Amino acid sequence: MMKNSNCIFCKLASGEIPTDTIYEDELFRVILDAAPASRGHALIIPKEHYADLYEIETETAGEAMKLAKKLAVHMTDALQCDGFNLVQNNGEVAGQTVFHFHLHLIPRYKGMKNDDILMWNHETFTEDEKKEICESIKKSLG
């Protein structure tokens, strides 16, 4: 497996740094977040180093999402949370602070103090702007 010796998440995923691990298989380690947004906030971390969504192999990204679904179901039952966020940031401008792909599993509870976590201001676009955006993406897809 490819590892980056300077990457703290590679060290967490390999077990080199002790963690509160809730799940592990050959591809991933799932740990409780050291600075959680809520009770049970966890991270799915691939054992292989990928900087972000752009680098991760498509198959591995798919396996991460399958694991996220499995864990969300079990965590919702075990923690009795009222909702669930999956968050995955790519690039500094998008809030990525550790450049090793990881997926946040964030249980949500009614009345929690971080109830505005993931709120954003909505933008509006003209019909022409929306058409240009759609065409640009469709052209890129081929």
C-alpha positions as CSV (number, residue, x, y, z in Angstrom):
1,M,0.0,0.0,0.0
2,M,1.2,3.5,-0.9
3,K,1.8,5.5,2.3
4,N,3.1,9.1,2.8
5,S,5.5,9.1,5.7
6,N,4.7,12.7,6.5
7,C,0.9,12.2,6.5
8,I,-0.7,12.0,9.9
9,F,-3.7,10.3,8.5
10,C,-1.5,7.6,6.9
11,K,-0.1,7.0,10.5
12,L,-3.6,6.9,11.9
13,A,-4.9,4.6,9.2
14,S,-1.9,2.2,9.6
15,G,-2.2,2.1,13.4
16,E,1.2,3.7,13.9
17,I,-0.6,6.4,16.0
18,P,-3.2,4.9,18.5
19,T,-6.8,5.8,17.7
20,D,-10.3,5.1,18.9
21,T,-11.0,2.7,16.1
22,I,-14.6,1.7,15.6
23,Y,-14.1,-0.4,12.4
24,E,-11.2,-1.7,10.3
25,D,-10.9,-3.8,7.1
26,E,-8.1,-4.2,4.5
27,L,-8.9,-0.9,2.8
28,F,-10.1,1.4,5.6
29,R,-9.8,2.3,9.3
30,V,-12.7,4.2,10.8
31,I,-11.9,6.3,13.9
32,L,-13.6,8.7,16.2
33,D,-12.7,12.3,15.2
34,A,-10.3,13.9,17.7
35,A,-12.2,17.2,17.4
36,P,-15.8,16.0,16.9
37,A,-18.7,18.2,15.7
38,S,-21.1,15.8,17.5
39,R,-21.3,12.7,19.7
40,G,-20.0,9.8,17.5
41,H,-18.4,11.9,14.8
42,A,-16.1,9.5,13.0
43,L,-13.8,9.5,10.0
44,I,-13.4,6.8,7.3
45,I,-9.7,6.9,6.3
46,P,-8.3,4.8,3.5
47,K,-5.1,2.9,4.4
48,E,-3.6,3.9,1.1
49,H,-2.7,7.6,0.6
50,Y,-4.8,9.7,-1.7
51,A,-4.8,13.4,-1.3
52,D,-8.4,14.0,-2.2
53,L,-11.4,12.9,-4.3
54,Y,-9.5,13.7,-7.5
55,E,-6.7,11.2,-6.6
56,I,-8.6,8.3,-5.1
57,E,-9.4,5.3,-7.3
58,T,-13.0,5.2,-8.4
59,E,-13.5,1.7,-7.0
60,T,-12.0,2.7,-3.6
61,A,-14.2,5.8,-3.5
62,G,-17.2,3.5,-4.1
63,E,-16.2,1.2,-1.3
64,A,-15.9,4.2,1.0
65,M,-19.5,5.2,0.2
66,K,-20.7,1.6,0.8
67,L,-18.9,1.6,4.1
68,A,-20.4,5.0,5.0
69,K,-23.9,3.7,4.4
70,K,-23.3,0.6,6.5
71,L,-21.8,2.6,9.4
72,A,-24.5,5.3,9.2
73,V,-27.2,2.7,9.7
74,H,-25.4,1.0,12.6
75,M,-24.3,4.3,14.2
76,T,-27.9,5.8,14.0
77,D,-29.2,2.7,15.8
78,A,-26.3,2.6,18.4
79,L,-26.2,6.4,19.1
80,Q,-30.0,7.1,18.7
81,C,-29.2,10.1,16.6
82,D,-31.9,12.0,14.6
83,G,-30.1,12.5,11.4
84,F,-26.7,12.0,9.7
85,N,-24.3,14.0,7.6
86,L,-21.6,12.6,5.3
87,V,-19.0,15.3,4.6
88,Q,-16.0,15.1,2.3
89,N,-13.9,18.2,1.5
90,N,-11.6,18.7,-1.4
91,G,-9.1,21.5,-1.5
92,E,-8.3,24.2,1.0
93,V,-11.0,26.5,-0.3
94,A,-13.5,23.8,0.4
95,G,-12.4,23.3,4.0
96,Q,-9.9,20.5,3.5
97,T,-7.2,20.8,6.2
98,V,-5.7,17.3,6.0
99,F,-4.7,16.3,2.5
100,H,-5.5,12.6,2.8
101,F,-8.9,11.6,1.5
102,H,-11.3,11.0,4.3
103,L,-15.1,11.0,4.8
104,H,-16.7,12.5,7.9
105,L,-19.6,10.6,9.5
106,I,-21.5,13.1,11.6
107,P,-24.4,12.0,13.7
108,R,-27.0,14.8,14.2
109,Y,-29.2,15.3,17.2
110,K,-32.2,17.5,17.6
111,G,-31.3,20.6,19.6
112,M,-27.5,20.1,19.3
113,K,-25.4,23.2,19.7
114,N,-23.8,22.8,16.2
115,D,-27.2,22.8,14.5
116,D,-26.0,25.1,11.8
117,I,-23.0,23.0,10.8
118,L,-23.2,22.9,6.9
119,M,-25.3,26.0,6.4
120,W,-24.5,28.2,3.4
121,N,-25.9,31.3,1.7
122,H,-27.8,30.4,-1.4
123,E,-26.9,32.0,-4.7
124,T,-29.1,32.7,-7.6
125,F,-28.2,32.5,-11.3
126,T,-30.0,33.7,-14.4
127,E,-31.5,31.2,-16.8
128,D,-28.6,31.9,-19.3
129,E,-26.0,31.4,-16.5
130,K,-27.6,28.1,-15.5
131,K,-27.7,27.0,-19.2
132,E,-24.0,27.9,-19.6
133,I,-23.1,25.9,-16.4
134,C,-25.0,22.8,-17.6
135,E,-23.5,23.0,-21.1
136,S,-20.0,23.4,-19.7
137,I,-20.4,20.3,-17.4
138,K,-22.0,18.2,-20.2
139,K,-19.2,19.1,-22.6
140,S,-16.6,18.1,-20.0
141,L,-18.3,14.8,-19.5
142,G,-18.1,14.1,-23.2
